[in-house]
């Protein structure tokens, strides 16, 4: 198969010629190896025992082969990070090392942060723009400038197509498979997390069924900030012998470390009039297809509004998954703009905004996600409230929809079908 260019390629094209070492970080299967390999003269795969043994015997090996060097699954031999750091200290020329990792370093393993030597870039499953359903007409980077660009364009992607994309997955090696094969691969992905990935990363899973149940409950809390106590209760309903809180916390820590859990942190702005905001993250898995598979609701049932949720007072399961799909895409577009993504909710729950994208100049774009073709005044009330609080610091206000057209409302809020949003 020919290589399908990703948004992160533009980031690498911009940065790698000037930076000596870049670490691409993300879950298994997001495409890190394929992307990094496009730029590598030498590939060292540390998931191969022989290559790990080579590096263990001679750490200088990475400096003796043609560069750029891709070191794949570097976390399986953490000492290589230190050797790359030392090599960069000796030679700061750009374009030398790419490190691809599907897990952070295990607790207790001490390595240098790499600050000033190794730059980390996140890589996620494919955004909607990368999947080629439509040509985006609205740029998140342009929205962040505060120039209030003209909003236009028409999308032919309907609710059924968005549902297919949720279930189809953004994992490059999975999404093009026939439906049944794709389901089997997603099930296998979850099984490998429990049976292989966590043990490989130093985690002893004593009760695999309990971990699977907790993962399913976490999936059912997608797009909410449900408490971890609520998630545990949902995972162990009717069971007298519940996993201990420290055990569950350890699972959560390690699932985040291998990038399977991808929560959106609360946005806590600095030097602003906003007070009494919650600090709880909003729950998301690395791909909404995994959440859909774990909860076990298929296409027809999703479109009928079926699907159990954890601690959600409004909305449907399909709405939660659509928000997760939008969040996945927006985070990729934000990475390309060197921006950060959070969510906002006041402690009194009287104001809530799904996504806050903040650029380096502290300007923000506030985004609401609606599983709807139309947008009412009620749908934009939180965006307009934030505008009143932040003034010019709020670069733009957006509602992402499943509709046909992108346009600006008379109050200035941009209404954008998800398929038309891009980097």
C-alpha positions in Angstrom: 0.0 0.0 0.0 1.2 3.5 -0.8 1.8 5.8 2.2 -1.1 8.1 3.1 0.2 11.4 4.1 -0.8 12.6 7.6 -1.2 16.1 9.2 1.8 15.3 11.5 3.9 15.1 8.3 3.6 18.9 7.9 4.8 19.3 11.5 7.8 17.1 10.9 8.6 18.8 7.6 8.7 22.1 9.4 10.6 21.0 12.5 12.8 18.0 11.8 15.3 19.8 9.5 16.2 22.1 12.4 15.8 19.8 15.4 18.2 16.9 16.1 15.7 14.5 17.7 11.9 14.2 17.7 9.9 11.6 19.6 6.6 10.6 18.0 4.3 9.4 20.8 1.0 7.6 20.5 -1.0 4.4 20.9 -0.1 1.2 19.0 -1.5 1.3 15.5 -1.8 5.0 14.9 0.8 5.0 12.2 4.0 6.3 13.9 6.3 3.8 12.3 5.0 4.4 8.8 5.2 8.1 9.2 8.7 8.2 10.7 10.0 5.7 8.2 9.4 8.2 5.4 12.3 10.2 6.8 14.7 7.4 8.0 17.9 6.1 6.5 18.2 3.5 9.2 15.3 1.8 11.1 16.1 0.1 14.5 13.0 -1.9 15.7 13.3 -2.6 19.4 10.3 -4.9 19.4 12.8 -7.3 17.8 14.8 -9.0 20.5 17.9 -9.2 18.4 18.0 -5.4 17.9 17.4 -4.8 21.6 20.4 -7.1 22.3 22.5 -5.2 19.8 21.8 -1.9 21.6 22.2 -3.4 25.0 25.7 -4.6 24.0 26.7 -1.4 22.2 24.8 1.7 23.0 27.0 3.7 20.5 25.5 1.7 17.6 22.9 4.4 17.0 25.7 6.9 16.2 27.5 4.5 13.8 24.7 4.0 11.3 23.4 6.3 8.5 21.2 9.1 9.7 18.3 10.0 10.1 17.8 7.0 12.5 14.4 5.8 13.5 14.3 4.0 16.8 11.0 2.2 16.9 9.4 1.3 20.3 12.3 3.0 22.1 10.6 2.5 25.5 11.4 -1.2 25.4 15.0 -0.2 25.9 14.9 3.1 27.8 18.7 3.5 27.9 18.5 4.4 24.2 16.8 7.7 25.1 19.8 8.7 27.2 22.2 7.7 24.4 20.2 9.9 21.9 20.3 12.8 24.4 24.1 12.5 24.7 24.4 12.3 20.9 22.4 15.5 20.5 24.7 17.2 23.1 27.6 16.3 20.9 26.0 17.4 17.7 23.0 19.7 17.5 22.5 19.5 13.7 18.9 18.9 12.7 17.3 15.7 11.3 19.3 13.1 13.1 17.0 10.9 15.3 13.3 10.0 15.3 12.0 7.9 18.3 8.6 6.2 18.0 7.0 5.1 21.3 3.7 3.5 22.1 4.2 4.0 25.9 5.7 6.3 28.3 8.5 5.1 30.5 7.4 2.7 33.2 7.3 4.0 36.8 10.6 3.6 38.6 12.6 3.9 35.4 14.7 7.0 35.6 15.7 8.8 32.5 16.4 12.4 31.7 13.4 14.4 30.4 15.2 15.2 27.2 14.4 18.9 27.6 16.3 20.9 25.1 17.4 17.9 23.2 14.4 15.7 22.3 11.0 17.2 21.3 7.9 15.1 21.7 5.0 15.2 19.3 1.7 13.4 19.8 0.2 11.2 17.1 -3.4 10.0 17.2 -5.6 7.9 14.9 -6.6 9.6 11.6 -8.7 12.8 11.9 -11.7 13.2 9.7 -9.8 15.5 7.4 -7.1 12.8 6.9 -9.8 10.2 6.0 -10.7 12.1 2.8 -14.5 12.3 3.2 -14.5 16.0 2.2 -12.2 18.9 1.5 -12.1 21.1 4.7 -13.1 24.7 4.1 -12.5 26.0 7.7 -9.0 26.2 9.2 -8.6 25.9 13.0 -5.2 27.7 12.7 -6.9 30.6 10.9 -9.7 30.7 13.5 -7.0 31.1 16.2 -5.7 34.3 14.7 -8.9 36.2 15.7 -9.3 37.5 12.1 -12.9 36.1 12.0 -12.4 34.5 8.6 -15.3 34.1 6.2 -17.1 30.7 6.8 -18.5 28.7 3.9 -18.6 25.4 2.2 -21.0 22.5 1.8 -20.6 19.0 3.1 -22.3 15.9 1.7 -21.4 13.8 4.8 -24.6 12.9 6.6 -25.4 11.4 9.9 -25.1 7.8 8.6 -21.7 8.6 7.2 -20.5 10.1 10.5 -21.8 7.0 12.3 -19.8 4.8 9.8 -16.7 6.8 10.6 -17.2 6.4 14.3 -17.4 2.7 13.9 -14.8 2.5 11.1 -11.9 3.7 13.3 -9.1 6.0 12.6 -6.4 3.3 12.9 -4.9 3.1 9.4 -4.5 -0.6 9.5 -8.1 -1.3 10.6 -10.3 1.3 8.9 -10.1 -0.2 5.4 -11.1 -3.7 6.5 -14.5 -5.2 5.8 -16.9 -4.6 8.7 -16.7 -8.0 10.3 -12.9 -8.1 10.0 -12.7 -4.6 11.5 -14.8 -5.7 14.5 -12.5 -8.7 15.1 -9.4 -6.4 14.9 -10.9 -3.9 17.4 -11.7 -6.8 19.8 -8.2 -8.1 19.3 -6.8 -4.6 20.0 -8.5 -4.6 23.4 -7.4 -8.1 24.1 -3.8 -7.2 23.3 -3.9 -4.3 25.7 -5.0 -6.5 28.6 -2.9 -9.6 27.7 0.2 -8.2 26.1 0.7 -4.4 26.1 0.3 -3.8 29.8 2.4 -6.9 30.9 5.1 -5.8 28.4 5.1 -2.5 30.1 5.6 -3.9 33.6 1.9 -4.2 34.7 0.6 -7.3 36.3 -3.0 -7.8 35.4 -4.3 -10.2 38.0 -8.0 -10.0 37.0 -8.3 -9.5 33.3 -12.1 -9.7 33.3 -12.2 -6.9 35.9 -10.0 -4.7 33.8 -12.1 -5.3 30.7 -15.2 -4.4 32.6 -13.6 -1.2 33.8 -12.5 -0.3 30.3 -16.1 -0.9 29.1 -17.4 1.4 31.9 -14.8 4.0 31.0 -15.9 3.8 27.4 -19.5 4.3 28.5 -18.4 7.5 30.2 -17.0 8.9 26.9 -17.5 12.7 26.6 -18.4 13.1 30.3 -16.3 14.0 33.3 -17.9 11.2 35.4 -16.1 10.5 38.6 -13.8 7.5 38.7 -16.0 6.2 41.6 -19.0 6.2 39.3 -17.0 4.4 36.6 -15.9 1.8 39.0 -19.5 1.3 40.3 -20.7 0.8 36.8 -18.0 -1.7 36.1 -18.7 -3.8 39.2 -22.5 -3.4 39.5 -23.8 -6.3 41.6 -20.3 -7.6 42.5 -19.4 -7.8 46.2 -15.7 -8.3 45.4 -14.7 -5.0 43.8 -11.1 -4.1 42.7 -9.5 -1.8 45.2 -9.3 1.9 44.4 -5.4 1.8 44.2 -5.7 -1.2 41.8 -8.1 0.7 39.5 -6.0 3.9 39.8 -2.9 1.9 38.7 -4.8 0.5 35.7 -5.9 4.0 34.7 -2.4 5.4 35.1 -0.9 2.6 32.9 -3.7 2.8 30.3 -3.0 6.5 30.0 0.8 5.8 29.8 0.2 3.6 26.7 -2.1 6.2 25.2 -5.2 4.1 25.2 -7.0 6.5 27.5 -6.8 10.0 26.0 -8.7 12.3 28.4 -9.1 16.0 27.7 -7.9 18.0 30.7 -9.9 20.8 32.2 -9.1 24.2 30.9 -7.9 26.4 33.7 -7.0 29.8 32.2 -4.3 32.0 33.7 -4.9 35.7 34.6 -8.5 35.9 33.7 -11.8 36.6 35.5 -13.2 33.1 35.3 -13.5 31.4 38.7 -14.8 28.2 40.2 -14.1 25.9 37.2 -13.9 22.2 37.6 -10.6 20.4 37.3 -11.9 17.0 36.2 -10.8 15.7 32.8 -13.3 14.7 30.1 -13.1 11.0 29.3 -12.1 9.8 25.9 -10.5 6.6 24.5 -7.8 7.0 21.8 -10.4 6.1 19.2 -14.2 6.3 19.5 -14.4 3.0 17.5 -12.9 1.3 20.6 -15.5 2.9 22.8 -18.3 1.8 20.5 -17.0 -1.7 20.4 -16.5 -2.0 24.2 -20.0 -0.8 24.9 -21.3 -3.1 22.1 -23.8 -1.0 20.2 -23.9 -1.3 16.4 -24.9 1.1 13.7 -28.6 0.5 13.7 -28.9 0.8 17.4 -26.8 3.9 17.5 -29.0 5.6 15.0 -32.0 4.6 17.0 -30.6 6.4 20.1 -29.7 3.3 22.0 -26.6 2.7 24.2 -26.0 2.8 27.9 -23.9 5.7 29.4 -22.3 6.4 32.7 -23.2 9.6 34.6 -24.7 11.4 31.6 -27.9 13.3 32.2 -28.5 14.4 28.6 -27.7 13.3 25.1 -27.5 10.0 23.3 -24.6 7.5 23.1 -24.2 8.4 19.4 -23.9 12.0 20.5 -21.2 11.1 22.9 -19.3 9.2 20.2 -19.7 12.0 17.7 -18.3 14.4 20.2 -15.4 12.0 20.7 -14.8 11.9 17.0 -14.8 15.7 16.8 -12.5 15.9 19.8 -10.1 13.5 18.2 -9.9 15.5 15.0 -9.7 18.9 16.7 -6.8 17.8 18.8 -4.9 16.8 15.7 -5.6 20.1 14.1 -4.6 21.9 17.3 -1.3 20.0 17.4 -0.6 21.3 13.9 -1.2 24.9 15.1 1.0 24.2 18.2 -2.1 24.8 20.4 -3.6 23.0 23.4 -7.0 21.6 23.9 -9.1 21.5 27.1 -12.8 21.6 28.2 -14.6 24.0 30.4 -17.3 23.4 33.0 -18.2 25.6 36.0 -18.6 24.0 39.4 -22.2 25.0 39.4 -22.6 23.3 36.0 -24.4 26.3 34.7 -21.8 26.8 31.9 -20.0 24.1 29.9 -18.1 24.1 26.7 -16.9 20.9 25.0 -13.5 22.1 23.6 -11.3 25.1 24.3 -8.4 25.4 21.9 -5.7 27.8 23.2 -2.8 29.0 21.1 0.6 30.3 22.2 -0.6 33.9 22.4 -3.4 32.8 24.9 -6.1 33.4 22.4 -8.7 30.7 22.4 -11.3 29.2 20.1 -14.4 27.8 22.0 -16.1 24.9 20.3 -19.4 23.2 21.1 -20.2 19.8 19.4 -23.9 19.1 18.5 -25.3 15.9 16.9 -27.7 18.1 14.9 -28.0 19.6 11.5 -29.3 22.9 13.0 -28.2 25.3 15.6 -30.5 27.3 17.9 -29.8 30.3 20.2 -29.9 27.8 23.1 -27.0 25.9 21.6 -24.7 28.9 21.5 -25.5 30.5 24.9 -22.4 29.1 26.6 -20.2 30.4 23.8 -21.7 33.8 24.0 -21.3 33.8 27.8 -17.6 33.0 27.4 -17.3 35.8 24.9 -18.7 38.2 27.5 -16.1 37.0 30.0 -13.0 37.0 27.8 -13.6 39.7 25.2 -11.0 39.8 22.5 -9.0 37.0 24.0 -11.8 34.7 22.6 -10.6 34.5 19.0 -13.7 32.7 17.7 -16.8 30.7 18.6 -17.7 27.5 16.8 -20.5 24.9 16.8 -19.5 21.7 15.1 -22.6 19.9 13.6 -23.7 17.1 11.3 -25.3 19.6 8.9 -24.7 20.4 5.2 -23.4 24.0 5.3 -20.8 26.1 7.0 -21.8 29.7 7.8 -21.7 32.5 10.4 -24.8 33.3 12.4 -25.8 36.9 12.9 -24.2 36.8 16.4 -20.9 35.8 14.9 -20.8 32.2 15.9 -19.4 29.9 13.2 -21.5 26.8 12.4 -19.2 24.2 10.8 -20.0 20.6 9.7 -17.3 18.4 11.2 -16.3 17.2 7.8 -15.4 20.8 6.8 -13.2 21.5 9.8 -9.5 21.1 9.2 -6.1 22.2 10.4 
